[in-house]
Each structure stands twice: as C-alpha cells, then as structure tokens.
C-alpha cells in the first residue's frame, strides 16, 4: 500500500488597514476609524468532500479580542464569535474578503486586536468559546487559523491568517484483480469505529468529536469495478485516530454479506492528510493499498481484506 501526503492546505488571509478618510478621499485624521481589511489566498488545491478549492467561496467565523496584553481566548471576545463572519474566495493569490459586518481597530494605538478565524462558522457557544455544527456523514472540512494581532499603528503591515485542515480525509478507489467476474460492482464501502467532528474549541483548534460509529464512503448505489483504478463514493473527513490501522467493510454484487478487513498505514493517522485507499478485487479476496494525495510524502503501507 503506497501512501503519499497532500501538502497541508493553507489559506492565507492578508490583514491590512486603511482609514475611513482613505476610503472617501478625505484627509487622514488620528481619530478616524481604521477598518480591518482581510484578503485570502490558497497556495494549492486540495480535494475535499466539502470542496474548498481554487475559485470556491466559503464563510468563516471570526472573533476579536482588544487588549494591551495577550488575551485568554476562553474569555469573551470584544467582538465576533456568533455575530461576525468573513466571506472569502479561495485563490492562488491573495484576494479581498468581505466582512459581515465590517470591524475596526481600536482607536488607541497601544491596544492590540487579536483575531482567530475558523470554518465552518457554526453555532457559537459563549461558555468556553466553542463552535458546534451538524455533521452526520463526515462531510465537514474543518479549518482553523491560529491567532494574529494588529493595531491601528501598523495597519499598513500585511499579516496572514493561515487556515489548516484539522481532520484526516479518506478517499477510496477500486480496481479489478485476477479472476474477478466481468461486471462485478461495488455497492457499499464503510469505515468502522471512527469519529467525525461536531465542534471546535476556538482557543486552540481542538476538535470536538461525536461518538465513534461506522461512516459510509459509498452506500445506496453501485460502481462497476474495472481494470483501471477509479474513484468511488465520497471522501470522509474524520477525526485523526492516532492509530495506524482502519477497519473497512465492503459489499459487492458478488458477496452475500459485507467483507471486512484492515487497512494498515505506515504511521499514525494525522490531521491535514488526504489518504487514497485502493481496493483491488479478486474472486477470492480484496487486496488493499493506500496512498495519500498531495500534502506531504510519507512511506507506504499495505493491507488486505478477505
């Protein structure tokens, strides 16, 4: 089983500021409000179940703490959380984002504005500053950007919000091996005993996970298993297991009941990696290999399903 990693998906949000006077063409004044201007960029495409790729628009929640010292991010923010978002379009070069509504730097140049952003915006919970969101099928691509800060005084110095994937992504493809009957189809693929994220701790980007369960990458349909490896089903976004094995169950048109086997990775599953697991079908067994597409390269691994 070969494994190759996707380069970590980073969205850069450029932070800059200008005064209200600059926007209208009027002269600058020291007490004019300075809007916080953000841009976003996408260094590389990433394949996700909830696609955030070049040209894709997305919404992120954002919160700001105004203080003269590093804040406790479990404390109530000065603004944002449940009522401020930004809209961005993923791009290979920085592009402007829009605020909902616009936020401004503190008038005192000695007061820093610290900001954290995340996707999806979700539902804000003031107790502990967490966000929750529905996720019953492993379709949510969770992003988090570590804190940045700026003031009215350094509004012309660009800063970046770097969003990182917090989940691991599982993708499946199938191919016919020796002796497989022509026209055999794969009907179900499920990963057993894994968790999907249902929330996020804003202070440090820790995922809040639902109970362990079985999640389907393919169900309620069928795909012919051909001589060339082909992607099937939909990717799963799961909480990294911290283990190097996964249990996978598969049902084909030639099996009376699902076949279950183990996929073994060469290292423990990590966040920000998109694993491509290739299932090779024969009449006697299913051979399993896996690769990890695009992020970072790691040694290969292998497994079988019988």
N, C-alpha and C positions, 0 to 999 in steps of 0.2 A: 504494500500500500504506500503510494507516494504522497507526500504532503508538501504543499508549498503555501506560503502565507501571503495574505493580501497586505500591502503597505498600509499602515494604520491610517484610517480615514480622518483627515484633519480639515475642518472648516476654519478659515481664518476670518475673524471679524475685525476690521480695521476701526480703531477708535480714534476719532479726532473731534475737534470742536470749533465752532465759529460763533461769533456774537450775533445777536439779533440785528445789530447795526450792519454787519457784513451782509446779512441776508437781504436787507432792504436797500443797501447802498448808502445808508446814513453813516455818519462818523461814529467810531467806536467810543464807548464810554465805559469806565471802570465798573459801573454798577449794572451794565446791560446784561440780561440773562444769556448764558452761553449754552446752547443746545448740545447734547451729546449725540454726535453723528457716528453711526456704525456702518461698516461695509462688511461683506463676507466674500470669501473665496474658497474654492475646492481644489486642492492640489492634485488629486487623482480621482477618477471614477471609482465607485465601489458598487458592487451588486448586492442589493438588499431586498428583502420581501416588501418592506415599505420603502420604495426606492428614494434615496436621496443622492442623486447623481447630477452631473452637469446639466443645467437647464431646469432642474426641479425646484419648485418653490416649497418652502417649509416654514412653519411657525415655531418659534422658540419662546419659552417663558424667560423672564429676566427679573432680577431683583437688585436693588442698590442700597448700600449702607453708607451714610455720610458721617465721617468721624475723623478725628485727628490722630487716631491710632488704629492698628489692625483690629477689625471688629470680630466679635464672636458670631459666626454665621448661623448659630442656633437662635440668636436674638432676633427680634422683629426687625425687618428691613425698614429703611426710611421710606422707600417706595418700591412698588412692584410686588412680585410674588403672584398673587392671584389676579391682579388687575392691570398688568403691563406685559406686553409681548412685543416681539420684533418679527417681521416677515422678511425673509431673505430668499434669494435665488442662488443655488449652488453654481459656481463658476470657477474656471481655471485661473481667473484674475479677479482681484478684489472688486466687488460691485456694491453699490449702495443698498442699504436695507431701510425699511420704514418702521417707525415706532408706532405703537398703539397703546397710549398716546405718547407724544414726544416728552423726553425727560431732559433736565438741565443740570449742569454742575452747580454746586453750592456757590453762593456769591463770595464767600470767604476763601481766598486762595490757599489758606492753610488747612482747609477741610478737604480730605480725600473722599472721592466717591468710589467705593469698592463694588464690583459687579460680578455676579455669577449668572450664567445662562444655561438652559437645558432644553431638550426636546424629547418627547412631546411636552407641550405646555402643561397639560393635565389639570388636575384639581388641586389647588393649594390648601395645605393644612397648616394653620398657624402654629399648632403645638409641635415644636421641634423643627419647623420649616421643612416639611416633606411635601412631595407631589405624588398623587396617585392617578392611575389611568386604567381603563379597561384593556384587558389582554387575555383572551381565552384561547388563542390559537398560535401564539408565538410569532405574531406578525409585527410586533412593535420594535423598531430600531431606536434604542435609547442612546441619546448623546448628552454629554456634559462638558462644559467649559470651565476650567479652573479659574479662580478669582483673578481679576485685573483691577487696577485702580488708576484714576486720573483726577486732575484738578483743573480749575479754571485757568491757572497759571501755565500749565503745559498742554493746553488744548490743541496746539499745533503739532505735537509729537505723536505720531501714529502708535497705537497699541493694538494688540491682537487678542481676540477671543479664539482659543483653539478647542474645537469640539472633538471629542473622541468617542468611538463606539464603546459601550460598556458591556455588550453581550457578545457571545460567540455565535457565528452563523453556520448552519448546516445546510448543505446542498447535496442533492442526490442525482446520479445519472446511472443508466442501466445499459448493458450490452450483452448480446448473446454469446455464450461459450460453446464448447464442443457438445454436439448431440442435442441441443435444445430444439424442440419441435417448432417448425415454422409457424408464425402467427401467435406464439405464446405472448400473453400480455401480463403486465404487472398492474395489480389493482389496488394494493394498499402498501404503504411504507409508513412505519411509525417508529419513533424513538421513545423508549420506555424509561420511566423513573427519572425525569428531568424537570427542572423548574423554568418558568418564564417570569420576566419582571412585571410587577404590577405597580411599582412606585420607585421613588428615588429620594435619597437624603441629599438635600441641596448643599449642605456644608462641605461634603467630601465626595459626592458622586457615588455613594454606596447604593447598590440596587436593593430594593425591597422585593422579595421573591414570593410567589404563590407556592402552594403545596406541590410536592412532587407528583407528577402524573405522566400519562402517555400522550404524546403530541404527534399528530399525523402530518407528514410531508406530502402524502398522496392518499386520498380516500375518495370514494364515490365516483371513480372513473377508471379508465384503463389506458395503458400506453403499450403499443407493440414493442417488444424487445428485439431490436435489430442488430445487425452485425457491426454497426458503428455506435460507440457510446453516445447517448443522448440524454440531455437533462429531462427530468420528470418532476412533477409536483411543484411545490413552492418551498423556498428556503424557510428554515426555522431559526428564530432568534431566541437563544436560551441563555440562562444564567450560566456562566462558565462553571463546570462541575468540579474543577480542582482534581479530576481524575484523568487517566489516560485511556479509559475504555467507555464505550457506549453499547447499550443493548438495543438492537434493531430488530423489528419484526416485519416480515414481508409476505404478501399473499399474491400469488399469480393465478392465471386461469388453469394452470396445471396442478395446483396444490389444493387439497381439500380443506386445509387449515393453514393459518399463517405459519411461516418458518421463522424461527428466532435464532439469532446469533450475536456474536460480539465483534465490535469494531475496536481495534487496538491502535491508539495513537502512540507516537514515539516520545511524547511529552505530555504533561498535564494540560488540559484544555485552558486556553487563555482568552481574555476579552480582546476584541478587536481583530479576531481571526475568522476568516470565512473558509470553512472546510468543505471540500468537494469529495463525496464518498461515492465511489464507483462500484456498483453491484454487477458482477458477472454471473450469468445464469447458465447452468448446465442442467441436464435431466436429473442428475444425482444431487447436486448441491449448488449453493450460491457462493461464489468467491467474492471477497470484499477487498477493495483497495480504497485508499483515500488520498486526496491531495488538498492543499489549502491554496486558494487562488489569490494571488496578487499582493498581500500586505508585506510579509517578511518570510524569508525562506527558513525552513526547519527540516531536519532529517525525516525520511519517510517512515511509514508504519504499515502494517497489514493485518487483515483479519478474515475470517471465513464464517459463513452462515450455512449450516447443514440441516 
